[in-house]
Amino acid sequence: MKRTTLYKALFLVLGIFFLGYMVHGMGLDVIGANIQKMGFWFIPVIGSWLVIYILNAFAFKAIIEEPQLPASDLPFGSVLRLTITGYVINYITPFVALGGEPYRILLLKPALGIRKASSSVLLYSLMHMFSHVLFWLASIVLIVAVVPLTPLMLMGCGIMLVVGVLLGLWFIRVYKRGLTVSTFRLLEKIPFVKKKAAAFFQEKREALYEIDEQIRILYAERKPRFYTSLALEFVARVVGCAEIYFTAQAIGLDMSITESLIVSSGSSLFANLIFFFPMQLGTREGGLALALQSIGMPAAAGLFIGIVVRIRELVWIFIGLLLLRKTKVTPPAVVVNQPMMNE
């Protein structure tokens, strides 16, 4: 429990620092001026992400919950708070946005046990990424059908399609065979880390095999929950285009829902290619400018949309930090002492 409290305190301090840094970097006058320019449209921009987080939480809960494990029937409010705060930690984690995953495991561990907590968080992270790949693949089809493409752009879409299909096949392979054991087998072949990886694997062999079995079971034996979670995550990706559509309306751009989908997917692809920048500094605006230009709209509008997106992130980081102190996950009272869930 002390470790969880310390972890939360660490990220609370880190979050306050990054929030202050980003607000100072943007300037209160710039933030205020852009919110004023957005007017009423800023409210649905913020609200659209509440819808996204609710969809994410339902997808996460679908993975966590197992009928034969009553303790896994966690209150939706707890899962929603854990979802939001986990993403907020990912926003503020420098270089690689992965801090939210160990945080979620630590908070789920008292209720579910370390193996179930670890497998649930890993499965949800895989689902979140898999839905992103499927969203890109659907977007490529949409781009080819709607956007006038030069031969070079068409070739780029072809390459993206091949990469997306390969990634999709890799995800299916992971769902069929697991991930943790094969990852440590690979690490055992890499200089400088192979000895530690081998020692860790030998120590945690049973737990790693069990986590892989949980991954396999979700795809092989819990298909309704697998597809429910995947569908919810995919819909959340589609809803994500709403903030671009609302922002475009605020500045008078004649953008359709279809075009906002193209801009959202194109900019996210570019930003995720350079995933190690904190809050994707500089990469998002470049992606937005390129995507807007591809549909015949002024690239300069990408700067304003990018600023609005960053202000939205600041708002949700602030909300997440308020939730961070109170976020706690406990199993239903009737099954707190279930032996099969304890480690």
N, C-alpha and C positions, 0 to 999 in steps of 0.2 A: 504494500500500500504506500509506503514511504517513497518507493521508487516511482510509482505512478504520480504521486504528488509533486515530486522533484521534476519529473519530465514535463508535467503540465506547467509548473512554475517557470521552467527554462524556456518553453515555447511562448509563454505569456510575455516574458521579458523580451525575447527575440521578436515577437509580433509587435509589441509596443515600439521597439526600436525601428523596425522596418516601416511600420505605419507612419511614425514621425519622420523618418528619412524620406519616404515617398511624398508625404504631404509637403515637407520642406522643399523637396526637389521640384515639385509641380508648382508650389506657391498657392497660398490660400486665395489670392486674388484670381489666379487662373482657374482654380477649381470652382470658385463662386461664379465667375463670368460664364464658364461653360455650362454649369447647372442652370444658370439663368437663361442661357441661349436655348437649352433643351426645353425649358418650361415644363408643361404638364407631362411631356413625353418621358421625362426622367423617372417618373413613378412607375410606368409599365416596364421600363428597362430594369429597375431594381426588382420589381415583382416577378418578371420573367425568370429570374434566377432563383426565386423562392420555389417556383414551379419545378425548375430543373432539379433543385436539391431534394424536393419531395419525391420526384421520380427516381432519383438516385437512391434515396433511402428505402423506397419500396423494393428496388432491385437488390439492394444489399440485404434487406430483411428476408427476401425470397431465398437467398443463398444461405443465410444463417439458420433459418428455421427448418427443423426436421421433426416430423410428427412423432417419431420414436424417441426423441429427446425433448421432453417438456421444458427443460431449462432454456432451450434455444428459442422459445416463444417470447422474445423480448418486447417490451413496450415500444410502439412505433416512435413515440416522442424521444426516447433514449437513442434509438437508431438514427433519427433525424438529426439530433444534436451532434452525435458522433460523426455523422456524414459531413455536416457543415464544418465542424471544427477540424476534422481531418483534412478537408480541402483547403481550409484557411492555412493550416500548417504547411501544406504543400506550396501554397502561394509564397510563403515567406522563407522556405528552405533554400539557402543559397546553392547555386550550381545544379543540383539535381533535385527535383521536386518529389522527394520520397519520404520526408519526415512524418507525414500523416499516417503511413502504414504501421510503423512500430508503435505509434501513439494509439492507434485503433486496437492493435493486438493487446497492449498493456491494459486498456480499459475493458476489453472483452474477456480477458483472462480470468478474473475472479468469478464471472458468471458461467463461462463455458469451458474453462481449462485451456492450457496453452496450445494444445494440438488443434482443438476445434477452433479456437480463436485465430490461430495462425493460418489454418486452411481456409477459413471464411474470408479473412482479409485478402489473402493471396488470390482466391477465386474471384472476389469482387474486383480486385485490381486488374486481373486478366480479362474479366467481362467488360470493364470500363474501356480497356484498350482495344479489345476485339470489336466492340461496338463502333469505336472510332474508325477502325479499318473498314468496316462495312459501310459506314457513313461516307468515307472517302470514295469507296468503290461506286456507291449509288450516285455520288456527286459527279464522278467522272462521266458516267452515262448521261447525266443531266447536262453537263458542260458540252459534251459532244453534240447533244441534241439541240441545244439552245444557242450556244456562243459561236459566232463565226471564227473559225480557227485557221491560222496559218499552218503550213506544213510542219514548221518547227514546233508549234504548240500542239499539233496533233500527235507528233512523235513523243512529246513530253507526256501527254495524256496516256499514250500507249505504254510508256515506261512505267508510269505511276500505276496503271492497271495491272501490269505484270507483277510489280512489287507488292501491290495490294493483295492480289490473289495468292502469291507466295506466303505473305504474312498470315493470310486467312487460313491457309493449309497448315502453317506452323501452329497456329492457335488450336486447330482441331486436333493435331497430333499431341499437343500438350494436354488437352482435355481427355484424350484417350490413354495417355501413358504417364501423365504427371510431369512435374518440372523440377522439383527440388533435388531429387537424387541425381538426375542427369546433369543438373547445374554443378553440383559438387564434384561429380566425376570429371567434368570439364575443368573445373578449378584445380583439380589434382594434377593436371598436366601443364599448368602455367607456372613458370619460374617465379620465385619469391613468395608465392602464396600457396604452393602445392602442399607443403608440409603442414601448414595450419589448417588448410582445407581438409586434408586427409585425416588429421587428428579430430577435427570437429565432426566429420562424417562418421568416424568410428564411434565417437561418443554419443552422437544423436541419431545413429542409424535407424533405430526403431521408430523414432518420432518422424523422421524424414519420409520413411516408407509409408507411415500412416497418413501424413499430409498428402502425399501423392495419391494414396488410395481414396482420400476424400475428394480430390480433384477428379479422379476417374469416375467415382460414383455419381457425382453431379451430372456428368454428361451421359453416362451409361444407364443409370437407374433412376435419376430424378429429372428426366427430360422436361416435364411440364414446368418445373421451377427454372431449369436452365433457359428455356425459351422465353419464359415470362420475364426473367431478369434481363436477358438480352434485348427483348422488345422494349422494355422500359428504358434501358440505357440508350437504345437507338432513338426512341422518341425524344428523350432528353437532348440528344444531339440536334435533332430537328428544331426543338423549341429554342435552342441556343442561338438560332439565326434571328430570333425576334428582336434582340437588342440592336442588331444592325439595321433591321427594318424600321424600328421605332426611331432610331437616331437619324436615319435617312429622311424620314418624314419630318422630323424637327427642323432640318435645314433645307427642306424643300426639294430634295432629290426625288425624282419620279422612279422609285425602285419598287419592283414587284416582289412578292414572297419568293418566287422562283429565283430571282436575281439575288435576293438576300441569302438564299441557301448556297448559291454559287460563291458569293463573297465570303460567307462564313467558312465553308469547307476549304476554299483556296487559301485563305489567310491562315487557318489552323494548320494546314499541311505545311506551309512555309515555316510557321512558328515552331512546330514540333520537330522539324528537321534540325533546329538549333535549340534543343530542349534544355541545355544546361545554364541558360541565362536566368537570373532571378526575375520572376514575373515576365520573362521573355522580353527584356528591355531592348527596344529598337527593332526586334524581329517582327513583332505583330504589325507595327505601322507599315513596314515594308511589304508584308504580305497583303495587307488591306489595300495599299496603293496599287499593287500589281493586279489584284483581283478586281478592283473597281475599274481599272483601265481596260481589263479584258472584256468587260460588258459595256464599254463605251461611256463610262462616267469619269468625272475628273479625279485623277489620282490624289489631288490635294485634299479631297474629302476624307481620305483614309486617315490623315493626321487627326482630324476632329473626331472621327469615329474611334480611333485608337485612344484619344484622351478620355472620351466618355467611358470606354471600356475600363480604363485604369481607375477612373473615379468610382465606377461601379465596384471594382475590386476592392478599393479602399473602404467603401461602405460595408461590404460583406466581410472584410477583414476585421473591421471594428465590431460588427455584430458577432462574428465568430469568437473574438477575444472576450466579449461579454459572456458568451456561452461557455467558454473554455473552463472557467472556474467551477461551473455548476454541472458540467457534463459528467455523468456517472452511469454505469450500466450494471444493473442487478437483475438476476433471474427472478421469475415468479416465486412468491414466498413459499408456495407448496412444494417446490422442488429445489430449494437452496442447497439441501444436503444430499442431492443425488450423487452417489459414489461414482457412477459411470462418467460424470462430467468433470471430476476432479483430477488434478495431476499432483 
